[in-house]
């Protein structure tokens, strides 16, 4: 797995924290110092924590389980949607639907309803409705696609949650913790790293910083998925050889 360097993180501005007066004392071990009233994150600690998180996420992906990404802040939503889509993992970049994890059964019902409306659009059933009913159906579908479209393939509660800004996504973090789901997160100097299982000390406000952290994390997940595919292909090949040998015998 590729290792991120100190200089790469520095170039991306990952070291810039919040104003020192807004700091969370629990972030003290990850703070290098202060400059012009702004806390500077110790990137040596970030490198270590990012490697740990990437390796753990790689193993989860290799096991075939889903990792849910949560980032509804303006600076992060488009980056997360683009990068996470590439590896086929679920993500939430609009409003977090309360109970998405703790009341997952209800969320699945909503996803099934969305799928049934889509089917009506495709098989022509919607065309038999009145103009008013079609318009209402279309609006409902658009609204549901916006909030649930990116998790339509998530058939069960995820094995892990990755969060950008744990203060903004505090509801998602709380739900995951209640269910015992490990939380990976970018944690800035104004946040409490004790609230998550894998804290990556980093600037969670700058687009460049978010993109750099995500690149490393997603690369790890992609490697896990690739190794899983290789293992399954190998198992399939060995099984085929076994059947052939048995038939010949």
C-alpha positions as CSV (number, residue, x, y, z in Angstrom):
1,X,0.0,0.0,0.0
2,X,1.4,3.4,-1.0
3,X,2.5,5.6,1.9
4,X,1.7,9.3,2.1
5,X,4.6,11.6,2.8
6,X,5.0,14.6,5.1
7,X,5.6,16.9,2.2
8,X,2.5,15.8,0.3
9,X,0.4,16.6,3.3
10,X,2.1,19.9,3.8
11,X,1.5,20.9,0.2
12,X,-2.2,20.1,0.6
13,X,-2.5,22.3,3.7
14,X,-3.5,19.4,5.9
15,X,-1.5,21.0,8.8
16,X,-3.7,24.1,9.2
17,X,-6.0,23.8,12.2
18,X,-8.6,26.2,13.7
19,X,-8.1,29.4,15.7
20,X,-6.2,28.5,18.9
21,X,-9.0,30.0,21.0
22,X,-11.4,27.4,19.5
23,X,-9.3,24.4,20.2
24,X,-10.3,21.2,21.9
25,X,-7.8,20.3,24.6
26,X,-8.1,16.6,23.7
27,X,-6.3,17.4,20.4
28,X,-3.2,18.6,22.3
29,X,-1.2,15.4,21.4
30,X,-1.7,16.1,17.7
31,X,-0.8,19.9,17.7
32,X,2.7,20.9,16.8
33,X,2.4,24.6,17.7
34,X,0.7,27.9,17.1
35,X,1.2,30.5,14.4
36,X,-0.6,33.8,14.1
37,X,-3.4,32.5,16.4
38,X,-3.9,29.3,14.4
39,X,-3.0,25.9,15.6
40,X,-0.6,23.8,13.4
41,X,-1.3,20.1,13.3
42,X,1.7,17.8,13.7
43,X,1.9,16.1,10.3
44,X,4.2,13.3,11.6
45,X,1.3,12.2,13.7
46,X,-1.1,12.6,10.8
47,X,1.1,10.3,8.6
48,X,1.0,7.6,11.3
49,X,-2.8,7.8,11.9
50,X,-3.6,8.0,8.2
51,X,-1.6,4.9,7.5
52,X,-3.3,3.1,10.4
53,X,-6.8,4.1,9.1
54,X,-6.0,3.2,5.5
55,X,-4.8,-0.3,6.5
56,X,-7.9,-0.9,8.6
57,X,-10.2,0.2,5.8
58,X,-8.3,-1.9,3.3
59,X,-9.0,-5.0,5.4
60,X,-12.7,-4.1,5.7
61,X,-13.0,-3.7,2.0
62,X,-11.1,-7.0,1.4
63,X,-13.6,-8.8,3.6
64,X,-16.4,-7.7,1.2
65,X,-18.1,-5.3,3.6
66,X,-19.4,-1.8,2.9
67,X,-17.9,1.5,4.2
68,X,-20.3,4.5,4.4
69,X,-18.8,7.9,3.7
70,X,-20.5,11.0,5.3
71,X,-19.6,14.5,4.2
72,X,-22.4,17.1,3.9
73,X,-20.3,20.3,4.2
74,X,-20.0,22.3,1.0
75,X,-16.2,21.9,0.7
76,X,-16.4,18.1,0.9
77,X,-19.6,16.9,-0.7
78,X,-18.6,17.0,-4.4
79,X,-15.1,15.6,-3.7
80,X,-16.6,12.7,-1.7
81,X,-19.3,12.0,-4.3
82,X,-16.8,11.8,-7.1
83,X,-14.1,9.8,-5.4
84,X,-16.3,7.4,-3.5
85,X,-18.4,6.6,-6.5
86,X,-15.3,5.3,-8.3
87,X,-14.9,2.5,-5.7
88,X,-18.6,1.7,-5.5
89,X,-19.0,2.5,-1.8
90,X,-22.2,4.2,-0.4
91,X,-22.0,7.9,0.7
92,X,-24.2,10.6,2.1
93,X,-23.4,14.1,0.9
94,X,-26.8,15.8,1.3
95,X,-28.7,16.0,4.6
96,X,-28.1,13.1,7.0
97,X,-31.5,11.3,7.4
98,X,-31.9,10.8,11.1
99,X,-32.0,7.1,12.0
100,X,-30.2,6.0,8.8
101,X,-28.2,3.6,10.9
102,X,-30.2,3.1,14.1
103,X,-33.5,2.8,12.2
104,X,-32.1,1.2,9.0
105,X,-35.2,-0.9,8.4
106,X,-37.2,2.3,7.7
107,X,-34.5,3.6,5.5
108,X,-34.6,0.4,3.4
109,X,-38.4,0.7,3.1
110,X,-37.9,4.2,1.7
111,X,-35.2,2.9,-0.8
112,X,-37.6,0.1,-1.9
113,X,-40.3,2.8,-2.5
114,X,-37.8,4.8,-4.6
115,X,-37.0,1.7,-6.6
116,X,-40.7,1.0,-7.2
117,X,-41.3,4.5,-8.5
118,X,-38.3,4.2,-10.8
119,X,-39.8,0.9,-12.1
120,X,-43.1,2.7,-12.7
121,X,-41.3,5.3,-14.8
122,X,-39.5,2.6,-16.8
123,X,-42.3,0.2,-17.5
124,X,-44.8,3.0,-18.5
125,X,-47.1,2.6,-15.5
126,X,-46.5,6.3,-14.6
127,X,-47.8,7.3,-18.0
128,X,-51.3,6.0,-17.2
129,X,-51.6,8.4,-14.2
130,X,-53.0,11.9,-14.4
131,X,-50.7,14.8,-15.1
132,X,-51.0,16.0,-11.4
133,X,-50.2,12.5,-10.1
134,X,-47.2,12.1,-12.5
135,X,-45.8,15.4,-11.4
136,X,-46.2,14.5,-7.7
137,X,-44.5,11.1,-8.4
138,X,-41.6,12.8,-10.2
139,X,-41.0,15.3,-7.4
140,X,-41.1,12.5,-4.8
141,X,-38.5,10.5,-6.9
142,X,-36.2,13.4,-7.3
143,X,-36.3,14.2,-3.6
144,X,-35.6,10.6,-2.6
145,X,-32.8,10.2,-5.2
146,X,-31.1,13.3,-3.8
147,X,-31.0,11.9,-0.3
148,X,-31.1,8.1,-0.8
149,X,-29.8,7.5,-4.3
150,X,-26.2,7.0,-3.2
151,X,-27.1,4.3,-0.7
152,X,-29.6,2.4,-2.8
153,X,-27.1,-0.6,-3.0
154,X,-26.5,-0.7,0.8
155,X,-28.6,-3.7,1.8
156,X,-27.4,-3.8,5.4
157,X,-25.8,-1.6,8.0
158,X,-22.2,-0.7,7.0
159,X,-19.2,-2.3,8.6
160,X,-17.6,1.2,9.1
161,X,-18.3,4.9,8.7
162,X,-15.8,7.5,7.4
163,X,-16.7,11.1,8.3
164,X,-15.4,14.5,7.2
165,X,-15.9,16.9,10.2
166,X,-17.2,15.0,13.2
167,X,-18.8,18.2,14.7
168,X,-21.0,18.8,11.7
169,X,-21.8,15.1,11.3
170,X,-22.3,14.5,15.1
171,X,-25.6,12.7,14.6
172,X,-24.0,10.2,12.2
173,X,-21.1,9.6,14.6
174,X,-23.5,9.1,17.5
175,X,-25.6,6.6,15.6
176,X,-22.6,4.6,14.5
177,X,-21.2,4.6,18.1
178,X,-24.6,3.4,19.5
179,X,-24.4,0.4,17.1
180,X,-20.8,-0.3,17.7
181,X,-19.8,0.6,14.1
182,X,-16.1,1.8,14.0
183,X,-15.8,5.4,12.9
184,X,-12.9,6.7,10.8
185,X,-12.7,10.5,10.6
186,X,-10.8,13.6,9.6
187,X,-10.5,15.4,13.0
188,X,-9.6,19.1,13.2
189,X,-8.2,21.0,16.2
190,X,-11.7,22.1,17.3
191,X,-12.9,18.5,17.7
192,X,-12.7,15.7,20.2
193,X,-10.7,12.7,18.8
194,X,-12.0,10.4,21.6
195,X,-15.4,10.3,19.9
196,X,-14.1,8.2,17.0
197,X,-12.1,4.9,16.7
198,X,-9.6,6.1,14.0
199,X,-8.9,9.8,14.2
200,X,-6.9,11.4,11.4
201,X,-5.7,14.8,12.6
202,X,-6.2,17.0,9.6
203,X,-7.6,20.2,8.2
204,X,-11.3,19.3,7.5
205,X,-12.2,22.7,6.0
206,X,-10.0,23.0,2.9
207,X,-10.9,21.3,-0.3
208,X,-7.3,20.4,-1.1
209,X,-6.7,18.8,2.3
210,X,-9.9,16.8,2.2
211,X,-9.0,15.6,-1.3
212,X,-5.5,14.5,-0.2
213,X,-6.8,12.5,2.8
214,X,-9.5,10.9,0.7
215,X,-7.1,9.9,-2.1
216,X,-5.0,8.0,0.4
217,X,-8.0,6.3,2.1
218,X,-9.6,5.4,-1.2
219,X,-6.4,4.0,-2.6
220,X,-6.3,1.6,0.4
221,X,-9.9,0.6,-0.1
222,X,-9.3,0.0,-3.8
223,X,-6.4,-2.2,-3.0
224,X,-8.5,-4.2,-0.6
225,X,-11.2,-4.7,-3.2
226,X,-8.6,-5.7,-5.8
227,X,-7.1,-8.3,-3.5
228,X,-10.6,-9.7,-2.7
229,X,-11.2,-10.1,-6.4
230,X,-7.9,-11.8,-6.9
231,X,-8.6,-14.2,-4.0
232,X,-12.1,-15.1,-5.4
233,X,-10.7,-15.7,-8.9
234,X,-8.0,-17.9,-7.4
235,X,-10.6,-19.9,-5.4
236,X,-12.8,-20.2,-8.5
237,X,-9.9,-21.5,-10.6
238,X,-8.9,-24.0,-7.9
239,X,-12.5,-25.2,-7.6
240,X,-12.7,-25.7,-11.3
241,X,-9.5,-27.7,-11.4
242,X,-10.8,-29.9,-8.5
243,X,-14.0,-30.6,-10.4
244,X,-12.1,-31.4,-13.6
245,X,-9.8,-33.8,-11.7
246,X,-12.7,-35.5,-10.1
247,X,-14.5,-35.9,-13.4
248,X,-11.4,-37.4,-15.0
249,X,-11.0,-39.8,-12.1
